[in-house]
Amino acid sequence: MRMNSPCSPRLLLNRRGANHRSPGLRRGPVSLTLALCCALLACTSTEQYGFVAELGRDTLSVEHITRSPGKLIADGVDRFPLVRQRHTEIDLGPDGRLTHMVMDVRTPSGATPAERGRRVVADFTNDSVHVVITDSAGITQRSFATGSLLTVPHVSMMYSVIELEIAFALRHAAATGMKAGESVVFRQFYPDRDIGPRFVLHRGYVKVPAGDSVELRHDWLAGYGDVKVDSAGRMLSYSGARSTYKVAVQRITTRPDISAIAAAFAAREREVGASQLSVRDTARGQIGGVTLSVDYGRPLARGRTLLGDVIPYERVWRTGANEATHMTITSPLRVGTLTLPAGTYTLWTMPRPDGAELIVNSQTGQWGTGYTRTHDLGRVAMAVGSPTAPVEAFTIAIVPGSAGNGELVMEWGNFRWSVPLEAAALARAR
């Protein structure tokens, strides 16, 4: 959804704007001692605020939150990838731990009644959490040992809970005398997933800050989130720029119209269909007698700066999104200066300010953050240019030429990378 469209969630916020902050929220750095001590006093009265999460020019989620010392009520909508609207009520203990949660989730375009609506109830003790999920398929429930760690529901676009994680971590660090750079560990469960026998709790880590920037890590995510907090431990912003999940989140003090935003999201979903934020696609082609296929994720530019920002220089890129990019060839093929036998490989790239390299790797089946250099078969310099027009969705194409030659072409935004291809049997015959 474009931010300047008539049904944009930004236009459904108060005119004061999504970047407005109340006068009590300090912007400047705060000392570790002040931040942690004041965090103990945070939320001594009822507050209303919210969070807006964006990926480039697109809005992914909006929340409205009512918070008091012992209670958090959140109404939100997200599209990750299906549009979901949820109402959540969480009871909090004196130390900020969750004691009870009720979450009602509606997914209008869910394929089955069970997917379209569910209630998740969780009860927390000092060393366990008991989760009950009720939907049209019945009731499922399970208890998990938590090792006395803070345990929270994990919803990718629910930043009210991330704020709870950080507030608890700051309290705990202050109470136990932890030093800057040490980490507070918490556990998390997924209310949008079934809690069958293979369900496990994941871990997260909040690094104790030396100033007003908190480093947040989840074990399912490569990289770190950077969270700005004020002197009372309130989350002002979240940046995923140093992770593979590059959202930008801002605190808002105006009240968003969640129902109207949900209707706008749902209308867009009906218009273009629901899909992953980065859809999966396959490029296919023929070079001489060699059949190629490349399976890859297609992130969208969304108005962002790509090279040097979304795709950092001098770091191996997964060449797409989500799972690693896989290339399968039916016969030997020359890729630049490399000769590859028939088989399946993963493709990675190394962007540089003055060029790019294609990396061919023998490891397959991994997520796109699972690059292992020891499995490299070789690197090839790629030709660098520009497409005829900006390309919104990352695109890989196999372009046949003459006499068993061709190109593997990658285009996104304003860059074009290419490498020559040649049927290896024909290359040997020359």
C-alpha positions in Angstrom: 0.0 0.0 0.0 1.5 3.3 -1.0 1.8 5.8 1.9 0.2 8.6 -0.2 -2.8 6.5 -1.4 -6.3 7.8 -0.4 -6.7 4.9 2.0 -3.2 5.1 3.4 -3.0 4.4 7.2 -1.0 7.6 7.6 -4.0 9.6 6.4 -6.1 7.9 9.0 -3.9 9.1 11.8 -4.5 12.5 13.6 -3.2 15.5 11.6 -0.4 15.9 14.2 1.4 13.2 12.3 3.1 9.8 13.1 6.3 11.5 14.2 4.7 13.6 16.9 5.9 12.8 20.4 4.6 14.1 23.7 6.8 16.7 25.5 7.7 14.2 28.2 9.6 11.9 25.8 13.2 12.9 25.8 15.2 12.6 22.6 18.8 13.0 23.8 21.1 10.4 25.2 20.6 9.4 28.8 23.1 7.9 31.2 22.8 4.2 32.0 22.1 4.9 35.6 19.4 7.4 34.9 17.8 5.2 32.2 17.6 2.1 34.4 16.5 3.8 37.5 13.8 5.8 35.8 12.6 2.7 34.1 11.6 1.4 37.5 9.1 4.2 37.7 7.8 3.9 34.1 4.1 3.6 33.5 2.8 4.8 36.9 -0.4 6.1 35.3 -2.5 5.2 32.3 -1.1 6.1 28.9 -2.4 5.9 25.4 -0.1 5.7 22.4 0.8 3.4 19.5 3.3 2.2 17.0 3.5 2.3 13.2 5.8 -0.1 11.3 6.9 0.6 7.8 9.0 -1.1 5.2 10.2 1.6 2.8 7.1 3.5 1.8 4.7 0.8 2.8 2.9 0.5 6.1 3.0 -3.1 7.6 1.3 -2.6 10.9 -0.4 -0.1 13.2 -1.2 -0.5 16.9 -3.1 1.5 19.5 -2.2 0.8 23.1 -3.6 1.6 26.5 -1.1 1.0 29.3 -1.4 1.1 33.0 0.9 -0.3 35.7 -0.8 -3.7 35.7 -2.5 -3.9 32.3 -1.7 -3.5 28.6 -4.6 -3.5 26.1 -3.5 -3.4 22.4 -5.6 -3.2 19.3 -3.7 -3.7 16.1 -3.7 -4.7 12.5 -0.8 -6.1 10.4 -0.3 -7.8 7.0 2.4 -10.4 7.4 1.5 -11.7 4.9 -2.3 -12.1 5.5 -4.2 -9.2 7.0 -4.7 -9.9 10.7 -6.6 -7.8 13.3 -6.0 -8.6 16.9 -7.3 -7.4 20.3 -4.9 -8.3 23.2 -5.3 -7.9 26.9 -2.2 -8.6 29.1 -2.1 -8.6 32.9 1.3 -7.6 34.3 3.0 -8.3 37.6 4.8 -5.7 39.8 8.1 -6.5 38.1 6.7 -6.2 34.6 6.3 -10.0 34.0 3.2 -11.2 32.1 0.8 -13.1 34.3 -2.2 -13.6 32.0 -3.0 -12.9 28.4 -6.1 -13.1 26.2 -5.6 -12.5 22.4 -8.4 -12.6 19.9 -7.1 -12.9 16.3 -9.2 -12.4 13.1 -7.8 -13.2 9.7 -10.6 -12.4 7.2 -9.0 -14.1 4.2 -7.9 -17.2 6.0 -8.4 -20.4 4.0 -10.3 -22.3 6.7 -12.6 -21.2 9.6 -9.8 -22.2 12.0 -7.5 -19.7 10.3 -10.1 -17.0 10.2 -10.5 -16.7 13.9 -8.8 -17.9 17.1 -8.5 -17.0 20.8 -5.2 -17.6 22.5 -5.1 -17.6 26.3 -1.8 -17.9 28.2 -1.2 -18.1 31.9 2.3 -17.5 33.2 3.9 -18.7 36.4 7.5 -18.1 37.6 8.8 -21.0 35.7 6.2 -22.0 33.1 3.6 -20.8 30.6 0.3 -22.7 29.8 -1.1 -21.8 26.3 -4.6 -22.6 25.2 -5.7 -22.0 21.6 -9.4 -22.2 20.7 -10.6 -22.1 17.1 -13.2 -23.9 14.9 -11.0 -27.0 14.9 -11.3 -27.3 18.7 -9.0 -26.6 21.6 -5.3 -27.3 21.8 -3.2 -26.6 24.8 0.3 -27.1 26.1 2.6 -26.1 28.9 6.2 -25.1 28.6 9.0 -24.7 31.1 10.5 -21.3 30.9 13.5 -21.5 33.2 12.1 -18.5 35.2 12.8 -16.2 32.3 10.4 -13.5 31.1 8.1 -15.1 28.5 6.1 -13.2 26.0 3.9 -13.9 22.9 5.8 -13.2 19.7 4.0 -11.5 16.8 6.3 -10.0 14.2 4.4 -6.7 14.0 3.3 -6.3 17.6 5.7 -3.7 19.0 3.8 -3.2 22.2 5.2 -6.6 23.4 8.7 -5.6 22.3 8.4 -2.6 24.5 7.4 -4.9 27.4 10.5 -7.0 26.8 12.7 -3.9 26.9 11.0 -2.4 30.0 11.4 -5.6 31.9 15.0 -6.0 30.8 15.9 -2.5 32.0 14.1 -3.1 35.4 15.9 -6.4 35.8 19.3 -5.0 34.9 18.9 -2.1 37.4 17.7 -4.4 40.1 20.6 -6.9 39.7 23.4 -4.5 38.9 24.0 -5.6 35.4 26.6 -3.7 33.4 26.3 -2.1 30.0 26.8 -4.7 27.2 25.4 -7.6 29.2 22.2 -9.3 28.0 18.9 -10.1 29.6 17.4 -13.3 28.1 13.7 -13.8 27.5 11.5 -16.6 25.9 8.7 -16.3 23.3 5.9 -18.4 21.9 4.0 -17.9 18.7 0.2 -17.3 19.1 -0.4 -17.4 15.4 1.0 -21.0 15.1 -0.3 -24.3 16.3 1.3 -25.6 19.5 1.8 -29.2 18.4 4.5 -31.6 19.6 7.3 -29.9 17.6 6.5 -26.4 18.9 9.4 -24.9 20.8 9.9 -21.6 22.7 12.4 -19.3 21.1 14.9 -17.0 22.8 15.5 -13.2 22.6 18.2 -11.0 24.1 18.1 -7.4 25.3 21.6 -5.8 25.6 21.9 -3.4 28.5 22.5 0.0 27.0 25.1 2.6 27.9 22.9 5.4 26.5 19.5 5.6 24.9 19.9 2.8 22.3 19.0 -0.7 23.2 20.2 -3.7 21.1 17.5 -6.4 20.6 18.1 -9.8 19.2 15.9 -12.8 18.4 17.3 -16.2 17.7 15.1 -16.6 14.6 16.5 -13.4 13.0 19.9 -12.6 11.6 21.3 -9.4 12.9 20.1 -6.9 15.5 17.3 -4.5 16.1 18.2 -1.0 17.4 15.6 0.5 19.8 15.7 4.1 21.0 14.2 4.5 24.5 13.6 7.5 26.7 14.6 8.0 30.3 11.4 6.2 31.5 12.2 3.1 29.3 9.5 3.9 26.7 10.3 2.7 23.2 10.5 5.7 20.8 11.6 3.9 17.7 12.8 0.5 16.4 15.1 0.0 13.4 15.8 -3.3 11.7 18.5 -1.8 9.4 21.2 -4.0 11.0 19.1 -7.1 10.5 17.5 -9.0 7.6 14.2 -7.6 8.7 14.5 -4.0 7.7 11.4 -2.4 9.2 11.3 1.1 10.7 8.9 1.7 13.7 7.9 4.9 15.3 5.9 5.7 18.4 2.8 7.8 17.9 0.8 9.7 20.5 -2.3 10.1 18.3 -5.0 7.5 18.2 -5.1 5.6 14.9 -8.4 4.3 13.5 -7.6 0.6 13.6 -10.9 -0.5 12.0 -10.5 1.8 9.1 -6.9 0.8 8.5 -7.8 -2.8 8.7 -10.6 -2.3 6.1 -8.1 -0.5 3.8 -5.5 -3.3 4.2 -8.3 -5.9 3.5 -9.5 -4.1 0.4 -5.9 -4.0 -0.9 -5.6 -7.7 -0.1 -8.7 -8.5 -2.1 -7.5 -6.4 -5.0 -4.0 -7.8 -5.4 -4.1 -11.0 -3.4 -2.2 -11.9 -0.3 1.4 -12.9 -0.5 4.7 -12.9 1.3 6.4 -9.5 1.7 9.0 -11.0 -0.7 7.3 -13.5 -3.0 9.1 -16.6 -4.3 9.6 -17.0 -8.0 11.5 -19.2 -10.5 13.5 -18.0 -13.5 13.8 -20.7 -16.3 15.8 -20.8 -19.5 17.8 -22.8 -22.0 21.5 -22.2 -22.8 22.5 -24.5 -25.7 21.4 -28.0 -24.4 21.5 -26.9 -20.7 18.2 -26.2 -18.9 18.5 -23.8 -16.0 16.2 -22.8 -13.2 16.8 -20.3 -10.5 14.5 -20.3 -7.4 14.7 -17.0 -5.5 12.8 -14.5 -3.3 11.7 -11.1 -4.8 11.8 -8.2 -2.3 10.3 -4.9 -3.4 12.2 -1.6 -3.5 9.4 0.3 -1.7 11.2 3.6 -2.3 14.3 2.6 -0.4 18.0 3.1 -1.2 19.2 -0.3 -2.2 22.9 -0.5 -2.8 24.9 0.5 0.3 21.8 0.5 2.5 19.3 -2.3 2.1 22.1 -4.3 0.5 25.3 -3.3 2.4 28.6 -3.1 0.5 31.4 -5.6 1.3 28.9 -8.1 2.8 27.6 -11.3 1.2 24.0 -10.8 0.1 21.5 -13.7 -0.2 20.6 -12.4 -3.7 17.0 -12.0 -3.0 15.0 -12.7 0.2 14.1 -15.5 2.7 15.4 -18.9 1.6 18.8 -19.0 -0.2 18.7 -18.5 -4.0 19.1 -21.9 -5.7 20.2 -22.6 -9.3 19.7 -26.0 -10.9 21.4 -27.0 -14.2 20.8 -30.2 -16.2 24.2 -30.3 -17.9 27.6 -28.7 -17.4 27.6 -25.0 -17.7 30.2 -22.2 -17.7 29.2 -19.3 -15.5 31.7 -16.6 -16.2 35.1 -18.3 -15.6 33.6 -21.2 -13.6 32.7 -24.6 -15.1 29.9 -26.3 -13.1 28.7 -29.9 -13.5 25.0 -30.7 -13.6 23.4 -30.2 -10.2 22.0 -27.7 -7.8 23.9 -24.7 -6.2 23.2 -21.6 -4.2 24.0 -18.2 -5.6 25.2 -15.3 -3.5 26.6 -11.9 -4.4 29.2 -9.5 -2.9 28.2 -5.9 -3.7 31.0 -3.3 -3.8 31.0 0.4 -4.5 32.8 -0.3 -7.8 31.2 -3.6 -8.8 29.8 -6.9 -7.7 30.8 -10.6 -7.6 28.7 -13.7 -8.1 29.5 -16.4 -5.6 28.6 -20.0 -6.4 28.3 -22.3 -3.4 27.8 -26.1 -3.1 25.6 -26.0 0.1 21.9 -26.2 -0.6 18.6 -26.2 1.3 19.5 -23.4 3.8 17.9 -20.2 4.8 19.3 -17.1 3.1 21.3 -16.2 6.2 23.1 -19.6 6.2 26.1 -18.7 4.0 29.2 -20.8 4.6 32.3 -19.6 2.7 34.1 -23.0 3.0 31.5 -24.4 0.5 32.3 -21.8 -2.2 33.1 -23.2 -5.6 34.3 -19.8 -6.9 33.6 -16.1 -7.5 33.0 -14.3 -10.8 33.1 -10.6 -11.5 29.7 -9.4 -12.8 29.2 -6.6 -15.3 27.5 -3.7 -13.7 25.0 -1.3 -15.4 21.5 0.1 -15.1 18.1 -1.2 -16.3 16.1 0.7 -18.9 13.7 1.7 -16.1 13.7 1.3 -12.3 12.8 -2.3 -11.3 10.4 -2.5 -8.3 10.7 -6.3 -7.6 14.1 -7.9 -7.6 14.3 -9.9 -10.8 16.6 -12.7 -12.0 16.4 -13.6 -15.7 18.1 -16.1 -17.9 18.7 -14.5 -21.3 19.6 -16.9 -24.1 22.0 -15.7 -26.8 23.4 -17.4 -29.9 25.5 -20.5 -30.3 24.9 -21.8 -26.7 25.7 -18.5 -25.0 23.6 -16.3 -22.8 23.5 -14.2 -19.6 22.3 -14.5 -16.1 20.9 -11.1 -15.3 19.9 -9.5 -11.9 18.0 -6.2 -11.8 16.6 -4.2 -8.9 15.9 -0.6 -8.5 18.6 1.2 -10.6 21.2 -1.5 -10.8 21.8 -4.3 -13.3 24.3 -7.1 -12.7 25.0 -9.8 -15.3 27.4 -12.7 -15.9 27.9 -14.6 -19.2 26.7 -18.2 -19.5 27.9 -20.8 -22.0 27.0 -24.5 -22.4 30.2 -26.2 -21.2 30.2 -28.8 -24.0 30.1 -26.1 -26.7 32.8 -24.2 -24.8 35.2 -27.2 -24.9 34.5 -27.8 -28.6 35.8 -24.4 -29.5 
